[in-house]
């Protein structure tokens, strides 16, 4: 129950700051289970503040109707951790990649090719179902670093196609360049724009090419009319949903840590915007996600590294 305003206004700054570090309460469970197709459990796993270990994250997710997650790597260490976690946890599939912001630093150090070789090896593992997140990010990378991003992106596309995996794209301030690259080199059969940030025109173009749009908590933000317009124009069999946890916590919980168990807030907001029945929309989301990544309920792969996933330290 929300505290009366008069009590809230007299709370100390330290109390409010402490609350913002804490995870929100569990939402009402979804009637039909969905999947979080992009999350970063390694950040929550024993991190600072009031963070939850990954197994408690998965238990909370299951309790509210989030059947499984795609755990996403962003460098060699987190990709290894993701692949190992997927090998030992039935609720987890993995995506592996070098994040575009990592590529220029690795290139400068002469280590990009070695890192890409590790991603290629990890991509062969049975419960690694996607290459990502990869792509282009011109928000944090200047002109000098862009050639490395393009080289890394194209190498990841080749890895995804070689292994028959989905591709998860990170696209920030680089819409035109990402699309040009996909059209020029040929996108994998299952290509997903993670945390889609384009407008309705881009959504139509992506759907026309058979690509998927994954919406995060940002679609619930009051200033995100462009995302809701995009959601409205794309065919519902091209829509996925994600948390990108611990980031992008949906309204009305912005400022608190995000987690897969908060997915129901985003699913309900999307269904309401589209005027769809929640259960019908959730069923479509689950069907789409399985079409991209396959089934979670397959036999666990044998762990290929000696350390258990809960003991591996990606940091």
N, C-alpha and C positions, 0 to 999 in steps of 0.2 A: 504494500500500500504506500502511495506517495506521501511523504511527510507534509504537514501543513506548511504553507509558505512562511508563516511567522516564525516557525522553528528553523526552516532552512536558512533564512536571512541572518540568523544569529549564530550559525555554525562557523567555526574558525576556518581560516584559509587552509591550514594543515589538514583538517578533517575532509574538506572538499577535495583537496589534491589526492589524499589517500583513497577516497572513494573512486576517483577517476582511474586509479591504477587497478581497481578490482574488476573482475568480470561481472557482467550483469546477471540477473537471475534467469533461470530457464524460461523460455517462452512456452506457450501452449503447443503441444505436439501437433505436427501435421497429420492429417487423416491418411494421406498417401505419402510414402517415404520418397525422398529425393536424394541426390548426391551433390556434394560440394566438389566441383571439378577443378578447384585451384585453391590450395591452402599451404601454409608454411608452418607445420607443426614444430619444426626444429627450433624456431624462434621462441615458441611458448614452452618448449621442453626444458624446464629448469632455468628459465631466464630470470631477469631481475624482477623485483616487485612481487605481486601476488599472482604469479603465473602458475598454470596447471601443467602437470606432466602430460605427455602425449596420450597415455592410456586413459587418463581421466577426461581428456578432451574427446576421445573417441566414445567413451561411455556416455558422456553428456549428449553428444551428437545423436547416438542411437536412441537415447531416451526421448528425443523430440522429433524423431522421424527423419534423421539424416543417416541414410543407410551406409554410406561410404564416402571416402574422400580421395582426391588425387593430391598426393603430397609432392610438392614441386621443388626441385633443386635449382640453385642459381650459380653454383660454382662446383669445382670438383668435390670438395668435402661434403657439401650439402646434397649433391647428387648421389654420392656414395651412400650417405645416410638414408636418403629417400628410398633408394633401391633396396637397401637392407631392411628398412622398416616394412616395405611392401612384401618382402619375402617372408616375413614372420607375423604379419598382422592381416587378418582376413578382411578388415574394413578399409584397407589401404591399397591403392595402386600408386605407381610412381611416375613422375615426369623428371627428366634429367636434361641439364643444359648449362651453358655458360651465359649468364645474364649479359645483355648488350653493354651495360656499364662496366662490366669486368673485362670485356674484350680488349679495349685499348691498353689497359695496364698490362695484361698478359702479353699482348703483342710487343709492347715496349721492352718487356723483360725477356723476349724471345721464348715465351712459354705457351703461346696460344695453341700451336699445333699439338703439343703434348697434352694439353687440357682437352682439346677436341678428340684426341685419340681415346682418352678415358671415357668421354661421353659416348663415343661409338661403342666401346666395350660394354658399358652399362646398358645401352639401348638394346642389347641382345638378350637381356635377362627377361624371363617370362612375365613377371608382373610389373615391368616397366612398360607402360602403354603409351607414353607420349614423349616427345622431345620438346622441352620448354622449361623455363620461359626464355625464348629467344626472340630476336627482332631488332628494332632500332629505337633508340632513345636520344633525341636531339635536345631534350630539356637539360640533361646533365653532361652531355658530351659536346665539346667544341668541334670546329671543323677539322682540326688535326687528328682527332680520334675517330672520325667517321669511317675512313677506309677500313679500319680494323673491325668496326661494327658490321659493315657490309660483308666483309670476308667471313666473319663468324656466322652471321645470319645465313648466308648461302651454304656454308658447310653444314649447319644444323638442318637446313632443308634437305640436303643430300642424305644426311644420316637418317632422318625420318622416313624418306622414301626408300632407302636401302633396307630398312628393317620393317617397313610396312606399319609405321606408327603414326599416330596423330601428331600434329604440330600445334604447340601453344605459343601464340605470338604476344610479345610485349611491344606495344606501339605507343610511344609518347612523343607528341609534337612531330610525328613523322608519317602521317597517314599516307600521303602521296607516294613517298619513297618505299614504304612497306608494300603497298599495292603494286607499284611498278616492279619491285623485285619478285614478288610472287608470280606475276604474269610473265615476266621475262624468263625466269628459270623453271617455272612450273610448280605450283603448290602441291603438297601432298593431298591425297584424296580426302583426308579428314583434317581440315585446318580450322583452328579456333582462335578468334580474337579474344584473348584473355582481357578481362576488365575493359570491355568495349568502351571507347571514349569518343567515337565519331558521331556524326549526325545522321539524319534520315537518308540523305543521298548516299552516304557511305554504306549504310546498312543495306540499302537496295543493291548496291554494286556487289557487296560481299555475298548477299544471298543469291544474286544472279550467277555467281561463280561457284555456288554450292558450299560456301564457307559458313561456319557457325559463329554466332555472337554470344559471348558469355558476359552476363550482366552481374555486377557486384553490388555492394551496398550503396554505391554512388547513385544508382538509379532511384533511390528513395530520397536523395537530397533535394531540398526545396529549389535549389538553383540549377538543377539538372534537367530542365525541360527538354534539352536536345536528346538526352538518353531515352526519355519516355517517348519522344517522337520516333526515335529509331526503333524502340521496342514495338511501337504500334504498326510500323510498316513492314517489318520482317515476318516471313512465314513462321508459324509457331514451331514447325519441325526443324528450324535452324537456331532455336534459342536454348542456351544453357544458363546455369546459375552458379555462382561461386561466392566465397567470402573474401579471398585474398588475405585471410587472417594471418597475423593479428591487426591488419590494416583495414581501412574503409568500413568501419562499423556502421551499420545502417541506422537511419533515423528511426526512433528518437533517442538512440543510444550513442550518438557521436561523442567522441572524447573518451570513451571507455574502450578497453581492448576488445577486439573482435575474435570470434572463434566459430568453428563449424556449427556448433549448437545454436548459434543465432541466425542461421539460415532461414528459419520460418518467417522472420520479419521481412526479409527481402522477397521471398516467394509470395507472401500475402500481398505486399505492396504491388508487385508486378501483376498478380491476378486481378487485383482491384482496379488497376489502371486499365487493363484490357477488358474489364467487365466479364471475366471468366470465373466459372466456379472453381474454387480453390483446389478441390480434389481432382477435377478434370485437368486443370493446368499442371498440377504436380505430376500427374500420370504422364503427361506429355513430356515434361522436363526429364523424368526418369528414363523414358523411352529414348529420348534424344541422347542422353548421356551414355547409355549403354551402347547406342549405335556408334558413338565416337570411340569409346574406350573398351568396349567389351564388358563381360560380366565380372563382378567382384567375387562371386561365389565359386571361384575355381580353386583347384588344389594349390596350396601354398608352395612356392618354389623353395628348394633347399637353400638354406642360408649359405652364401658364398664367401663370407668373411667370418673370422673366428669370433669377433665381438658381437654380442647380442645387440639388437637395435637400441634397446633402452640404455645400453652402456656406451654406445658410440657417441663421440663428442664432435659435432660438426663445427664447433666454434673455434 
